Amino acid sequence: MIVYDTSALLDAASYGPALDLLDQTDQPPITVLIPAAALADAFRQAGPGQDALLREFPHLSEVVLNPLDGRTAMETGRLAQQLGLTDLGAAHTAQCALDRGWPVLTRHAAQWARLAPDLRVAQIPDRPEETT
Amino acid sequence: MPPTSATYDFRMSRERVTVTLDAETAADLRQQAEQGRIPSISAFVEAAIEEKRDRERTARAAVHDALAVKRARDPEQADRDAAWAANLIADLREPAAS
């Protein structure tokens, strides 16, 4: 039970550690929740190679795609207003995580801690070429 | 008397389950079955389930292929990432800390 934010989706789509997590969640199963707005934002930022994998993730049996339906849209909008977020992918991620009490998988734990201190987060490790 | 169909799979045990559909879908499927466009509602539902499971297998294969590429590029990094994922899953399975 974990929620992927946009950065986690892009990490998985570029063969990062978040892809290993997706691979291992089926034995025994752990539910991975993908907020639709975060997936949309990942598609917006994805390169051609990432796009192909992103299209596969919602079809994995342990993945639940959380739709941005009427109720969720209202709650996401209100939460965005409350947190001062203009990024609706992030707001939908926060809404899903707070609603279920699940942690967010992210490459930006510090940003989440600043934006939503009540949120539990799991930090994806940096890759060697990214460390300074 | 044994079934005469050459396609009957004697190894497959079958079980009756109840599936609830919205009334419009149920009426449409019933009409299609009566008109011979689908063998039966059960057959249609079973084919839809199998199609979904096929799609899941395709997605799983795509993830496995990507991980194989990653391992071929950098086996040590692949090991580190797999170990990180295993540790995180172990953490997620533990009851929430107080």
gemmi code that builds the backbone of each chain (N, CA, C; Angstrom):
import gemmi

chains = {
    "A": [
        ("MET", (0.821, -1.203, 0.000), (0.000, 0.000, 0.000), (0.852, 1.248, 0.000)),
        ("ILE", (0.965, 1.802, -1.181), (1.791, 2.994, -1.349), (1.254, 3.777, -2.544)),
        ("VAL", (1.448, 5.079, -2.510), (0.961, 5.947, -3.583), (2.165, 6.473, -4.364)),
        ("TYR", (2.139, 6.311, -5.676), (3.213, 6.834, -6.520), (2.883, 8.278, -6.913)),
        ("ASP", (3.825, 9.201, -6.673), (3.612, 10.548, -7.199), (4.216, 10.634, -8.605)),
        ("THR", (4.142, 11.804, -9.208), (4.625, 11.951, -10.586), (6.097, 11.569, -10.699)),
        ("SER", (6.897, 11.996, -9.718), (8.336, 11.710, -9.794), (8.602, 10.206, -9.689)),
        ("ALA", (7.811, 9.499, -8.897), (7.983, 8.042, -8.774), (7.598, 7.346, -10.081)),
        ("LEU", (6.538, 7.831, -10.715), (6.125, 7.248, -11.999), (7.208, 7.456, -13.057)),
        ("LEU", (7.778, 8.655, -13.071), (8.836, 8.931, -14.056), (10.096, 8.134, -13.741)),
        ("ASP", (10.368, 7.945, -12.450), (11.511, 7.126, -12.055), (11.318, 5.683, -12.531)),
        ("ALA", (10.134, 5.144, -12.301), (9.851, 3.768, -12.749), (9.940, 3.669, -14.266)),
        ("ALA", (9.439, 4.681, -14.948), (9.426, 4.642, -16.418), (10.824, 4.830, -17.007)),
        ("SER", (11.773, 5.282, -16.175), (13.151, 5.403, -16.660), (14.051, 4.358, -15.993)),
        ("TYR", (13.441, 3.232, -15.622), (14.151, 2.049, -15.098), (14.804, 2.312, -13.735)),
        ("GLY", (14.266, 3.234, -12.968), (14.818, 3.530, -11.641), (14.322, 2.545, -10.599)),
        ("PRO", (14.679, 2.775, -9.322), (14.293, 1.864, -8.243), (12.780, 1.673, -8.107)),
        ("ALA", (12.000, 2.683, -8.482), (10.536, 2.547, -8.379), (10.009, 1.456, -9.300)),
        ("LEU", (10.758, 1.128, -10.346), (10.361, 0.017, -11.226), (10.572, -1.318, -10.511)),
        ("ASP", (11.673, -1.431, -9.756), (11.911, -2.648, -8.968), (10.796, -2.856, -7.951)),
        ("LEU", (10.355, -1.750, -7.361), (9.275, -1.866, -6.386), (8.000, -2.396, -7.064)),
        ("LEU", (7.679, -1.868, -8.229), (6.505, -2.366, -8.961), (6.642, -3.850, -9.275)),
        ("ASP", (7.852, -4.273, -9.586), (8.081, -5.669, -9.940), (7.893, -6.586, -8.742)),
        ("GLN", (8.217, -6.081, -7.559), (8.191, -6.945, -6.372), (6.875, -6.903, -5.611)),
        ("THR", (5.983, -6.016, -5.983), (4.746, -5.875, -5.210), (3.752, -7.007, -5.437)),
        ("ASP", (4.046, -7.922, -6.357), (3.081, -9.005, -6.604), (3.413, -10.275, -5.849)),
        ("GLN", (4.365, -10.239, -4.913), (4.798, -11.498, -4.294), (5.142, -11.327, -2.804)),
        ("PRO", (4.197, -11.443, -1.864), (2.752, -11.369, -2.039), (2.317, -9.931, -2.320)),
        ("PRO", (1.089, -9.750, -2.718), (0.706, -8.455, -3.273), (0.689, -7.286, -2.288)),
        ("ILE", (1.199, -6.163, -2.775), (1.070, -4.876, -2.087), (0.389, -3.958, -3.101)),
        ("THR", (-0.598, -3.222, -2.656), (-1.326, -2.367, -3.591), (-0.552, -1.084, -3.861)),
        ("VAL", (-0.405, -0.761, -5.131), (0.211, 0.498, -5.555), (-0.895, 1.365, -6.144)),
        ("LEU", (-1.064, 2.541, -5.567), (-2.116, 3.433, -6.055), (-1.489, 4.513, -6.936)),
        ("ILE", (-2.038, 4.661, -8.130), (-1.576, 5.709, -9.037), (-2.707, 6.717, -9.209)),
        ("PRO", (-2.500, 7.941, -8.738), (-3.528, 8.970, -8.943), (-3.557, 9.378, -10.417)),
        ("ALA", (-4.739, 9.436, -11.003), (-4.855, 9.721, -12.440), (-4.181, 11.044, -12.813)),
        ("ALA", (-4.310, 12.054, -11.962), (-3.713, 13.357, -12.301), (-2.187, 13.288, -12.266)),
        ("ALA", (-1.639, 12.460, -11.370), (-0.178, 12.284, -11.329), (0.297, 11.553, -12.583)),
        ("LEU", (-0.496, 10.571, -13.022), (-0.142, 9.850, -14.255), (-0.208, 10.790, -15.460)),
        ("ALA", (-1.228, 11.620, -15.486), (-1.346, 12.591, -16.584), (-0.124, 13.512, -16.601)),
        ("ASP", (0.297, 13.958, -15.432), (1.453, 14.839, -15.358), (2.732, 14.108, -15.776)),
        ("ALA", (2.813, 12.819, -15.420), (3.976, 12.021, -15.845), (4.014, 11.905, -17.370)),
        ("PHE", (2.843, 11.662, -17.976), (2.796, 11.611, -19.453), (3.214, 12.959, -20.043)),
        ("ARG", (2.820, 14.051, -19.397), (3.182, 15.377, -19.895), (4.697, 15.557, -19.927)),
        ("GLN", (5.388, 14.997, -18.906), (6.833, 15.200, -18.784), (7.659, 14.091, -19.455)),
        ("ALA", (7.009, 12.989, -19.844), (7.754, 11.804, -20.285), (8.372, 11.966, -21.663)),
        ("GLY", (9.528, 11.350, -21.820), (10.121, 11.213, -23.139), (9.545, 9.980, -23.816)),
        ("PRO", (9.888, 9.745, -25.095), (9.312, 8.616, -25.843), (9.550, 7.265, -25.160)),
        ("GLY", (10.729, 7.038, -24.610), (11.024, 5.765, -23.966), (10.214, 5.566, -22.707)),
        ("GLN", (9.989, 6.636, -21.982), (9.231, 6.546, -20.729), (7.744, 6.332, -21.002)),
        ("ASP", (7.279, 6.949, -22.054), (5.859, 6.880, -22.404), (5.383, 5.420, -22.547)),
        ("ALA", (6.207, 4.602, -23.185), (5.809, 3.211, -23.444), (5.592, 2.447, -22.137)),
        ("LEU", (6.473, 2.630, -21.164), (6.315, 1.919, -19.889), (5.167, 2.497, -19.062)),
        ("LEU", (5.041, 3.827, -19.095), (3.947, 4.451, -18.332), (2.594, 3.875, -18.747)),
        ("ARG", (2.450, 3.571, -20.038), (1.179, 3.037, -20.522), (0.888, 1.655, -19.945)),
        ("GLU", (1.943, 0.938, -19.549), (1.748, -0.430, -19.039), (1.342, -0.452, -17.560)),
        ("PHE", (1.838, 0.507, -16.781), (1.678, 0.413, -15.324), (0.224, 0.226, -14.859)),
        ("PRO", (-0.737, 0.977, -15.411), (-2.107, 0.803, -14.895), (-2.682, -0.589, -15.127)),
        ("HIS", (-2.069, -1.377, -16.007), (-2.603, -2.717, -16.293), (-2.062, -3.782, -15.332)),
        ("LEU", (-1.077, -3.442, -14.514), (-0.542, -4.417, -13.557), (-1.606, -4.725, -12.507)),
        ("SER", (-1.667, -5.995, -12.117), (-2.777, -6.412, -11.246), (-2.715, -5.758, -9.872)),
        ("GLU", (-1.528, -5.407, -9.391), (-1.428, -4.816, -8.058), (-1.602, -3.302, -8.082)),
        ("VAL", (-1.775, -2.734, -9.263), (-1.927, -1.282, -9.395), (-3.405, -0.900, -9.441)),
        ("VAL", (-3.743, 0.113, -8.665), (-5.092, 0.693, -8.723), (-4.943, 2.113, -9.248)),
        ("LEU", (-5.622, 2.397, -10.345), (-5.614, 3.753, -10.885), (-6.768, 4.503, -10.237)),
        ("ASN", (-6.441, 5.543, -9.465), (-7.489, 6.307, -8.777), (-8.005, 7.396, -9.709)),
        ("PRO", (-9.264, 7.318, -10.129), (-9.767, 8.288, -11.104), (-10.036, 9.644, -10.461)),
        ("LEU", (-9.969, 10.670, -11.281), (-10.308, 12.004, -10.794), (-11.798, 12.219, -11.089)),
        ("ASP", (-12.635, 11.534, -10.294), (-14.079, 11.649, -10.517), (-14.609, 12.886, -9.772)),
        ("GLY", (-15.909, 13.027, -9.753), (-16.492, 14.246, -9.180), (-16.095, 14.492, -7.742)),
        ("ARG", (-16.248, 13.475, -6.893), (-15.926, 13.648, -5.479), (-14.444, 13.918, -5.288)),
        ("THR", (-13.608, 13.126, -6.007), (-12.156, 13.279, -5.854), (-11.700, 14.640, -6.382)),
        ("ALA", (-12.329, 15.090, -7.479), (-11.971, 16.400, -8.022), (-12.237, 17.494, -6.998)),
        ("MET", (-13.379, 17.390, -6.334), (-13.719, 18.396, -5.321), (-12.712, 18.353, -4.171)),
        ("GLU", (-12.441, 17.154, -3.660), (-11.523, 17.041, -2.528), (-10.105, 17.444, -2.914)),
        ("THR", (-9.694, 17.090, -4.143), (-8.354, 17.452, -4.610), (-8.234, 18.968, -4.756)),
        ("GLY", (-9.256, 19.587, -5.312), (-9.236, 21.041, -5.468), (-9.180, 21.757, -4.141)),
        ("ARG", (-9.976, 21.266, -3.196), (-9.986, 21.895, -1.868), (-8.638, 21.730, -1.168)),
        ("LEU", (-8.051, 20.533, -1.327), (-6.745, 20.291, -0.706), (-5.671, 21.161, -1.364)),
        ("ALA", (-5.743, 21.304, -2.678), (-4.781, 22.163, -3.389), (-4.871, 23.588, -2.875)),
        ("GLN", (-6.102, 24.036, -2.668), (-6.308, 25.394, -2.146), (-5.711, 25.514, -0.739)),
        ("GLN", (-5.969, 24.507, 0.073), (-5.498, 24.523, 1.463), (-3.971, 24.496, 1.537)),
        ("LEU", (-3.342, 23.694, 0.654), (-1.878, 23.540, 0.698), (-1.166, 24.576, -0.181)),
        ("GLY", (-1.924, 25.349, -0.912), (-1.319, 26.330, -1.812), (-0.637, 25.683, -3.008)),
        ("LEU", (-1.226, 24.566, -3.487), (-0.635, 23.833, -4.614), (-1.273, 24.256, -5.928)),
        ("THR", (-0.458, 24.513, -6.938), (-1.002, 24.714, -8.282), (-0.825, 23.461, -9.135)),
        ("ASP", (-0.043, 22.519, -8.643), (0.220, 21.262, -9.341), (-0.885, 20.258, -8.964)),
        ("LEU", (-1.818, 20.020, -9.890), (-2.958, 19.157, -9.554), (-2.553, 17.687, -9.438)),
        ("GLY", (-1.460, 17.303, -10.108), (-0.957, 15.940, -9.932), (-0.519, 15.721, -8.491)),
        ("ALA", (0.174, 16.700, -7.952), (0.622, 16.613, -6.554), (-0.575, 16.658, -5.609)),
        ("ALA", (-1.544, 17.515, -5.925), (-2.714, 17.628, -5.053), (-3.512, 16.323, -5.038)),
        ("HIS", (-3.669, 15.703, -6.201), (-4.397, 14.429, -6.259), (-3.617, 13.347, -5.508)),
        ("THR", (-2.296, 13.376, -5.630), (-1.459, 12.422, -4.891), (-1.668, 12.594, -3.386)),
        ("ALA", (-1.613, 13.834, -2.926), (-1.788, 14.104, -1.490), (-3.186, 13.669, -1.040)),
        ("GLN", (-4.186, 13.947, -1.866), (-5.561, 13.573, -1.506), (-5.682, 12.051, -1.345)),
        ("CYS", (-5.103, 11.313, -2.301), (-5.169, 9.835, -2.236), (-4.445, 9.326, -0.992)),
        ("ALA", (-3.261, 9.864, -0.731), (-2.442, 9.382, 0.384), (-3.089, 9.704, 1.729)),
        ("LEU", (-3.623, 10.923, 1.864), (-4.242, 11.309, 3.135), (-5.552, 10.549, 3.338)),
        ("ASP", (-6.302, 10.355, 2.267), (-7.578, 9.652, 2.354), (-7.384, 8.213, 2.834)),
        ("ARG", (-6.322, 7.559, 2.370), (-6.116, 6.147, 2.715), (-5.112, 5.944, 3.839)),
        ("GLY", (-4.379, 7.012, 4.179), (-3.340, 6.879, 5.205), (-2.134, 6.111, 4.711)),
        ("TRP", (-1.890, 6.161, 3.413), (-0.768, 5.441, 2.812), (0.394, 6.406, 2.553)),
        ("PRO", (1.636, 5.907, 2.565), (2.770, 6.782, 2.254), (2.866, 7.074, 0.758)),
        ("VAL", (3.558, 8.170, 0.448), (3.802, 8.553, -0.946), (5.234, 8.165, -1.307)),
        ("LEU", (5.380, 7.478, -2.414), (6.714, 7.196, -2.947), (7.111, 8.352, -3.854)),
        ("THR", (8.313, 8.904, -3.610), (8.693, 10.129, -4.306), (10.205, 10.272, -4.410)),
        ("ARG", (10.623, 11.083, -5.360), (12.027, 11.492, -5.411), (12.215, 12.824, -4.689)),
        ("HIS", (11.136, 13.408, -4.177), (11.212, 14.752, -3.592), (10.609, 14.778, -2.183)),
        ("ALA", (11.179, 13.979, -1.288), (10.621, 13.875, 0.064), (10.655, 15.218, 0.794)),
        ("ALA", (11.715, 15.975, 0.586), (11.833, 17.251, 1.303), (10.725, 18.216, 0.877)),
        ("GLN", (10.408, 18.205, -0.413), (9.320, 19.080, -0.887), (7.982, 18.681, -0.272)),
        ("TRP", (7.764, 17.362, -0.199), (6.501, 16.898, 0.400), (6.437, 17.267, 1.878)),
        ("ALA", (7.570, 17.144, 2.582), (7.583, 17.461, 4.012), (7.228, 18.927, 4.235)),
        ("ARG", (7.652, 19.769, 3.292), (7.367, 21.202, 3.410), (5.896, 21.483, 3.056)),
        ("LEU", (5.421, 20.830, 2.009), (4.066, 21.097, 1.522), (2.989, 20.490, 2.422)),
        ("ALA", (3.225, 19.255, 2.848), (2.192, 18.520, 3.593), (2.876, 17.721, 4.699)),
        ("PRO", (3.160, 18.367, 5.834), (3.907, 17.691, 6.911), (3.214, 16.444, 7.450)),
        ("ASP", (1.884, 16.357, 7.292), (1.166, 15.191, 7.819), (1.328, 13.949, 6.940)),
        ("LEU", (1.872, 14.141, 5.761), (1.980, 13.044, 4.800), (3.190, 12.171, 5.124)),
        ("ARG", (2.990, 10.839, 5.052), (4.140, 9.930, 5.173), (4.744, 9.776, 3.785)),
        ("VAL", (6.077, 9.814, 3.723), (6.729, 9.695, 2.415), (7.844, 8.650, 2.467)),
        ("ALA", (8.109, 8.037, 1.338), (9.253, 7.132, 1.164), (10.107, 7.716, 0.043)),
        ("GLN", (11.352, 7.971, 0.341), (12.251, 8.622, -0.616), (12.901, 7.583, -1.537)),
        ("ILE", (12.823, 7.837, -2.823), (13.548, 7.006, -3.794), (15.011, 7.439, -3.766)),
        ("PRO", (15.930, 6.490, -3.648), (17.341, 6.894, -3.587), (17.815, 7.531, -4.890)),
        ("ASP", (18.721, 8.485, -4.754), (19.340, 9.090, -5.942), (20.232, 8.069, -6.620)),
        ("ARG", (20.376, 8.228, -7.922), (21.316, 7.383, -8.657), (22.691, 8.030, -8.587)),
        ("PRO", (23.756, 7.218, -8.753), (25.121, 7.751, -8.583), (25.394, 8.992, -9.419)),
        ("GLU", (24.894, 9.008, -10.681), (25.219, 10.153, -11.552), (24.492, 11.418, -11.131)),
        ("GLU", (23.464, 11.228, -10.232), (22.699, 12.397, -9.810), (23.245, 13.035, -8.550)),
        ("THR", (24.064, 12.289, -7.794), (24.603, 12.852, -6.562), (25.715, 13.829, -6.892)),
        ("THR", (25.825, 14.853, -6.072), (26.856, 15.864, -6.341), (27.954, 15.781, -5.298)),
    ],
    "B": [
        ("MET", (-23.015, -39.680, -21.063), (-22.362, -39.630, -22.377), (-21.342, -38.484, -22.389)),
        ("PRO", (-20.122, -38.734, -22.869), (-19.107, -37.670, -22.851), (-19.426, -36.581, -23.863)),
        ("PRO", (-18.920, -35.364, -23.618), (-19.138, -34.280, -24.574), (-18.505, -34.636, -25.912)),
        ("THR", (-19.141, -34.193, -26.976), (-18.628, -34.528, -28.303), (-17.763, -33.409, -28.895)),
        ("SER", (-17.812, -32.222, -28.281), (-17.046, -31.112, -28.839), (-15.554, -31.394, -28.771)),
        ("ALA", (-14.883, -31.185, -29.894), (-13.441, -31.415, -29.939), (-12.677, -30.395, -29.108)),
        ("THR", (-13.319, -29.260, -28.813), (-12.615, -28.202, -28.076), (-12.840, -28.282, -26.567)),
        ("TYR", (-13.658, -29.222, -26.126), (-13.929, -29.314, -24.694), (-12.638, -29.654, -23.952)),
        ("ASP", (-12.358, -28.893, -22.894), (-11.141, -29.124, -22.116), (-11.504, -29.919, -20.868)),
        ("PHE", (-11.167, -31.193, -20.857), (-11.546, -32.066, -19.755), (-10.804, -31.719, -18.461)),
        ("ARG", (-9.676, -30.986, -18.567), (-8.898, -30.677, -17.365), (-9.475, -29.489, -16.604)),
        ("MET", (-10.281, -28.677, -17.266), (-10.753, -27.426, -16.685), (-11.981, -27.661, -15.818)),
        ("SER", (-11.845, -27.486, -14.490), (-13.039, -27.575, -13.662), (-13.720, -26.209, -13.688)),
        ("ARG", (-15.012, -26.223, -13.606), (-15.749, -24.971, -13.726), (-16.592, -24.763, -12.485)),
        ("GLU", (-16.813, -23.492, -12.164), (-17.546, -23.165, -10.952), (-18.540, -22.054, -11.262)),
        ("ARG", (-19.725, -22.174, -10.712), (-20.737, -21.148, -10.940), (-20.525, -20.002, -9.954)),
        ("VAL", (-20.446, -18.773, -10.451), (-20.374, -17.591, -9.584), (-21.471, -16.618, -10.033)),
        ("THR", (-21.861, -15.755, -9.140), (-22.881, -14.761, -9.478), (-22.191, -13.440, -9.793)),
        ("VAL", (-22.491, -12.866, -10.944), (-21.924, -11.577, -11.338), (-23.068, -10.585, -11.461)),
        ("THR", (-22.907, -9.419, -10.844), (-23.943, -8.392, -10.922), (-23.560, -7.352, -11.968)),
        ("LEU", (-24.468, -7.097, -12.903), (-24.222, -6.111, -13.959), (-25.312, -5.048, -13.892)),
        ("ASP", (-25.030, -3.865, -14.452), (-26.116, -2.889, -14.511), (-27.159, -3.397, -15.515)),
        ("ALA", (-28.389, -2.986, -15.297), (-29.522, -3.566, -16.034), (-29.362, -3.379, -17.538)),
        ("GLU", (-28.868, -2.223, -17.964), (-28.741, -1.939, -19.393), (-27.729, -2.891, -20.037)),
        ("THR", (-26.602, -3.101, -19.358), (-25.579, -4.015, -19.877), (-26.129, -5.435, -19.946)),
        ("ALA", (-26.821, -5.848, -18.881), (-27.373, -7.205, -18.845), (-28.368, -7.410, -19.992)),
        ("ALA", (-29.233, -6.424, -20.223), (-30.227, -6.535, -21.296), (-29.533, -6.598, -22.657)),
        ("ASP", (-28.509, -5.786, -22.835), (-27.772, -5.775, -24.104), (-27.112, -7.130, -24.357)),
        ("LEU", (-26.484, -7.690, -23.313), (-25.807, -8.986, -23.472), (-26.820, -10.099, -23.749)),
        ("ARG", (-27.960, -10.019, -23.059), (-28.998, -11.040, -23.271), (-29.482, -11.000, -24.730)),
        ("GLN", (-29.656, -9.779, -25.230), (-30.109, -9.627, -26.618), (-29.059, -10.175, -27.589)),
        ("GLN", (-27.798, -9.871, -27.303), (-26.717, -10.362, -28.179), (-26.670, -11.886, -28.186)),
        ("ALA", (-26.893, -12.481, -26.999), (-26.884, -13.943, -26.915), (-28.063, -14.536, -27.695)),
        ("GLU", (-29.235, -13.890, -27.555), (-30.428, -14.384, -28.260), (-30.259, -14.287, -29.774)),
        ("GLN", (-29.510, -13.254, -30.205), (-29.298, -13.056, -31.642), (-28.098, -13.855, -32.164)),
        ("GLY", (-27.457, -14.585, -31.257), (-26.349, -15.443, -31.665), (-25.035, -14.707, -31.922)),
        ("ARG", (-24.975, -13.449, -31.472), (-23.722, -12.714, -31.695), (-22.661, -13.086, -30.667)),
        ("ILE", (-23.089, -13.561, -29.508), (-22.157, -14.105, -28.517), (-22.700, -15.463, -28.090)),
        ("PRO", (-21.826, -16.409, -27.707), (-22.321, -17.745, -27.344), (-23.248, -17.704, -26.140)),
        ("SER", (-22.887, -16.915, -25.135), (-23.697, -16.786, -23.922), (-23.126, -15.610, -23.126)),
        ("ILE", (-23.886, -15.139, -22.137), (-23.368, -14.063, -21.278), (-22.138, -14.568, -20.521)),
        ("SER", (-22.218, -15.803, -20.041), (-21.075, -16.368, -19.309), (-19.819, -16.381, -20.176)),
        ("ALA", (-19.989, -16.824, -21.430), (-18.832, -16.901, -22.331), (-18.254, -15.507, -22.587)),
        ("PHE", (-19.150, -14.521, -22.719), (-18.691, -13.152, -22.965), (-17.902, -12.626, -21.763)),
        ("VAL", (-18.440, -12.852, -20.564), (-17.769, -12.375, -19.347), (-16.420, -13.081, -19.192)),
        ("GLU", (-16.408, -14.382, -19.458), (-15.162, -15.139, -19.322), (-14.108, -14.634, -20.320)),
        ("ALA", (-14.545, -14.336, -21.551), (-13.609, -13.824, -22.558), (-13.070, -12.449, -22.150)),
        ("ALA", (-13.954, -11.620, -21.567), (-13.515, -10.287, -21.122), (-12.484, -10.400, -20.003)),
        ("ILE", (-12.727, -11.341, -19.091), (-11.783, -11.544, -17.994), (-10.436, -12.027, -18.550)),
        ("GLU", (-10.511, -12.959, -19.489), (-9.273, -13.492, -20.062), (-8.504, -12.397, -20.808)),
        ("GLU", (-9.236, -11.512, -21.485), (-8.599, -10.403, -22.189), (-7.880, -9.479, -21.195)),
        ("LYS", (-8.530, -9.220, -20.073), (-7.920, -8.368, -19.048), (-6.677, -9.035, -18.472)),
        ("ARG", (-6.771, -10.344, -18.256), (-5.612, -11.055, -17.701), (-4.464, -11.091, -18.717)),
        ("ASP", (-4.794, -11.203, -19.988), (-3.764, -11.136, -21.033), (-3.066, -9.787, -21.010)),
        ("ARG", (-3.862, -8.726, -20.846), (-3.293, -7.371, -20.818), (-2.367, -7.218, -19.610)),
        ("GLU", (-2.775, -7.820, -18.494), (-1.937, -7.768, -17.294), (-0.614, -8.504, -17.549)),
        ("ARG", (-0.692, -9.644, -18.230), (0.536, -10.402, -18.509), (1.465, -9.601, -19.427)),
        ("THR", (0.885, -8.876, -20.381), (1.693, -8.044, -21.272), (2.412, -6.948, -20.471)),
        ("ALA", (1.670, -6.329, -19.550), (2.265, -5.269, -18.724), (3.380, -5.836, -17.850)),
        ("ARG", (3.116, -7.005, -17.264), (4.135, -7.642, -16.404), (5.386, -7.963, -17.226)),
        ("ALA", (5.201, -8.442, -18.443), (6.343, -8.762, -19.310), (7.135, -7.502, -19.654)),
        ("ALA", (6.430, -6.390, -19.850), (7.120, -5.127, -20.166), (8.003, -4.692, -18.993)),
        ("VAL", (7.490, -4.865, -17.782), (8.288, -4.520, -16.592), (9.501, -5.449, -16.492)),
        ("HIS", (9.291, -6.737, -16.698), (10.411, -7.688, -16.631), (11.460, -7.380, -17.700)),
        ("ASP", (11.007, -7.057, -18.908), (11.948, -6.732, -19.994), (12.773, -5.496, -19.635)),
        ("ALA", (12.101, -4.485, -19.085), (12.808, -3.249, -18.711), (13.846, -3.538, -17.633)),
        ("LEU", (13.483, -4.392, -16.675), (14.440, -4.722, -15.609), (15.614, -5.530, -16.161)),
        ("ALA", (15.356, -6.356, -17.160), (16.450, -7.125, -17.774), (17.417, -6.191, -18.504)),
        ("VAL", (16.880, -5.188, -19.166), (17.733, -4.191, -19.838), (18.582, -3.449, -18.818)),
        ("LYS", (17.917, -3.062, -17.731), (18.622, -2.335, -16.662), (19.759, -3.193, -16.082)),
        ("ARG", (19.472, -4.467, -15.857), (20.494, -5.364, -15.293), (21.660, -5.537, -16.265)),
        ("ALA", (21.346, -5.614, -17.550), (22.411, -5.770, -18.551), (23.304, -4.523, -18.587)),
        ("ARG", (22.695, -3.359, -18.364), (23.465, -2.111, -18.397), (24.372, -1.970, -17.181)),
        ("ASP", (23.831, -2.300, -15.995), (24.573, -2.068, -14.759), (24.093, -3.043, -13.686)),
        ("PRO", (24.685, -4.245, -13.633), (24.200, -5.268, -12.692), (24.272, -4.830, -11.231)),
        ("GLU", (25.309, -4.088, -10.871), (25.444, -3.679, -9.455), (24.338, -2.707, -9.064)),
        ("GLN", (24.063, -1.748, -9.949), (22.973, -0.806, -9.666), (21.644, -1.545, -9.594)),
        ("ALA", (21.462, -2.526, -10.486), (20.230, -3.319, -10.477), (20.077, -4.052, -9.149)),
        ("ASP", (21.171, -4.593, -8.632), (21.122, -5.280, -7.330), (20.764, -4.301, -6.214)),
        ("ARG", (21.384, -3.115, -6.252), (21.104, -2.112, -5.206), (19.626, -1.710, -5.236)),
        ("ASP", (19.104, -1.481, -6.428), (17.699, -1.052, -6.549), (16.748, -2.158, -6.082)),
        ("ALA", (17.076, -3.401, -6.446), (16.212, -4.522, -6.035), (16.231, -4.679, -4.517)),
        ("ALA", (17.397, -4.495, -3.912), (17.507, -4.618, -2.457), (16.743, -3.484, -1.768)),
        ("TRP", (16.858, -2.281, -2.322), (16.107, -1.142, -1.759), (14.601, -1.429, -1.799)),
        ("ALA", (14.131, -1.942, -2.933), (12.701, -2.234, -3.080), (12.268, -3.309, -2.077)),
        ("ALA", (13.089, -4.331, -1.910), (12.736, -5.406, -0.968), (12.650, -4.863, 0.456)),
        ("ASN", (13.581, -3.983, 0.823), (13.541, -3.392, 2.169), (12.306, -2.530, 2.368)),
        ("LEU", (11.975, -1.755, 1.348), (10.803, -0.883, 1.480), (9.528, -1.723, 1.605)),
        ("ILE", (9.451, -2.798, 0.846), (8.269, -3.666, 0.933), (8.178, -4.297, 2.321)),
        ("ALA", (9.306, -4.685, 2.871), (9.289, -5.238, 4.235), (8.782, -4.188, 5.219)),
        ("ASP", (9.210, -2.937, 5.047), (8.734, -1.852, 5.913), (7.228, -1.651, 5.754)),
        ("LEU", (6.758, -1.692, 4.519), (5.339, -1.442, 4.257), (4.469, -2.548, 4.852)),
        ("ARG", (5.007, -3.749, 4.951), (4.207, -4.873, 5.469), (4.141, -4.862, 6.985)),
        ("GLU", (5.094, -4.154, 7.612), (5.070, -4.115, 9.077), (3.909, -3.257, 9.537)),
        ("PRO", (3.320, -3.614, 10.711), (2.250, -2.768, 11.239), (2.780, -1.351, 11.456)),
        ("ALA", (1.894, -0.366, 11.299), (2.311, 1.030, 11.459), (2.927, 1.237, 12.842)),
        ("ALA", (4.069, 1.937, 12.860), (4.734, 2.225, 14.140), (3.898, 3.217, 14.924)),
        ("SER", (4.019, 3.141, 16.241), (3.242, 4.053, 17.075), (3.826, 5.446, 16.985)),
    ],
}
model = gemmi.Model(1)
for chain_id, residues in chains.items():
    chain = gemmi.Chain(chain_id)
    for i, (resn, *xyz) in enumerate(residues, 1):
        res = gemmi.Residue()
        res.name, res.seqid = resn, gemmi.SeqId(i, " ")
        for name, pos in zip(("N", "CA", "C"), xyz):
            atom = gemmi.Atom()
            atom.name, atom.element = name, gemmi.Element(name[0])
            atom.pos, atom.b_iso = gemmi.Position(*pos), 0.0
            res.add_atom(atom)
        chain.add_residue(res)
    model.add_chain(chain)
structure = gemmi.Structure()
structure.add_model(model)
structure.setup_entities()
